[in-house]
Structure formats: structure tokens, C-alpha cells
Amino acid sequence: MASKTIVFNFEGGYELKLIGVDTDDTMDDVAKACADIIVGAETRPRPGTLRVRRQEDDEPYPRNMKVGEAHWVETQCVVVFYE
């Protein structure tokens, strides 16, 4: 296990935020951690499944993929969105 700081943009949010994640966290874990910061403060809860993708990609990561498997660099920028 290793910590990594990432930058995320949450769909409907208005600014980029930093969050610490662990290399053993799944993409679902990352999405939930990001949502815990934003939903209710900057955005309203919405129905649907939260997904994570790299900012420059169109396709999301598999939900059970681990952060370590994604080979993110420090301050990797990701987008969290409802599917």
C-alpha cells in the first residue's frame, strides 16, 4: 500500500480538488471518497453509478480496477461522473 495525491474534477462541481488515495483502492473507492467531499456541498446527490476516468480519456476505468494498476502519477487528474 502506498499513498498518492490526485487531482479530481467532480461532474457538476466548480473547482478541482486534491485527495489522497491508496494504491490498493478500487475506482469505486476513489469515486466514493471524491463524492464524500463534493456531494451535498457543491452538488446534489443524483441517481446512477459513480465512475472515474482520466481527464484526457473518454472511457472510464473498470470499477474494480485498483489505483496501482492504473499507473497514476502524483497529482494525476481524473474526472468523477455519474453514469
C-alpha positions as CSV (number, residue, x, y, z in Angstrom):
1,M,0.0,0.0,0.0
2,A,1.2,3.5,-0.9
3,S,-0.5,6.9,-0.8
4,K,-0.8,9.1,-3.8
5,T,-2.3,12.5,-4.1
6,I,-4.6,13.0,-7.1
7,V,-6.5,16.0,-8.5
8,F,-10.1,15.4,-9.3
9,N,-13.0,17.2,-11.0
10,F,-16.4,16.1,-10.0
11,E,-19.2,16.3,-12.6
12,G,-21.3,19.4,-11.7
13,G,-18.6,20.7,-9.3
14,Y,-17.0,24.1,-9.8
15,E,-13.3,23.5,-8.9
16,L,-10.5,21.0,-8.9
17,K,-9.7,19.3,-5.6
18,L,-6.9,17.3,-4.2
19,I,-7.4,14.0,-2.4
20,G,-5.2,11.2,-1.1
21,V,-5.8,7.7,-2.4
22,D,-4.2,4.4,-1.7
23,T,-2.7,2.2,-4.5
24,D,-5.0,-0.6,-3.2
25,D,-8.2,1.5,-3.5
26,T,-10.5,0.5,-6.3
27,M,-12.0,3.0,-8.7
28,D,-15.3,2.7,-6.8
29,D,-13.4,3.6,-3.6
30,V,-11.9,6.6,-5.3
31,A,-15.3,7.7,-6.7
32,K,-16.9,7.4,-3.2
33,A,-14.1,9.3,-1.5
34,C,-14.4,12.1,-4.0
35,A,-18.2,12.1,-3.7
36,D,-18.0,12.3,0.1
37,I,-16.2,15.7,-0.3
38,I,-18.4,17.2,-3.0
39,V,-22.0,15.8,-2.9
40,G,-24.1,17.8,-0.5
41,A,-21.6,20.7,-0.5
42,E,-21.2,21.6,-4.2
43,T,-23.6,19.3,-5.9
44,R,-26.8,17.4,-5.2
45,P,-26.9,13.7,-5.0
46,R,-28.0,12.0,-8.2
47,P,-29.1,8.5,-9.1
48,G,-26.6,6.5,-11.0
49,T,-23.2,4.8,-10.6
50,L,-20.2,6.9,-10.0
51,R,-17.3,6.3,-12.4
52,V,-13.7,7.5,-12.7
53,R,-11.8,8.3,-15.9
54,R,-8.6,10.2,-16.7
55,Q,-9.2,13.7,-17.7
56,E,-7.9,13.1,-21.2
57,D,-9.8,9.8,-21.8
58,D,-13.3,9.2,-22.9
59,E,-13.8,5.7,-21.3
60,P,-13.9,5.2,-17.6
61,Y,-11.7,2.8,-15.7
62,P,-13.2,-0.6,-14.7
63,R,-14.9,-0.2,-11.3
64,N,-12.9,-2.9,-9.6
65,M,-9.5,-1.7,-11.0
66,K,-7.0,-0.7,-8.4
67,V,-5.3,2.7,-8.4
68,G,-1.9,0.9,-8.5
69,E,-3.0,-0.9,-11.7
70,A,-3.8,2.4,-13.3
71,H,-0.2,3.6,-13.0
72,W,-1.2,7.1,-12.0
73,V,1.5,9.7,-11.4
74,E,1.4,12.1,-8.5
75,T,-1.3,14.7,-9.0
76,Q,-2.9,12.7,-11.8
77,C,-6.1,14.5,-12.9
78,V,-9.2,12.4,-13.0
79,V,-12.9,13.1,-13.6
80,V,-15.6,11.6,-11.4
81,F,-19.0,11.4,-13.0
82,Y,-22.4,9.7,-12.8
83,E,-23.1,7.0,-15.4
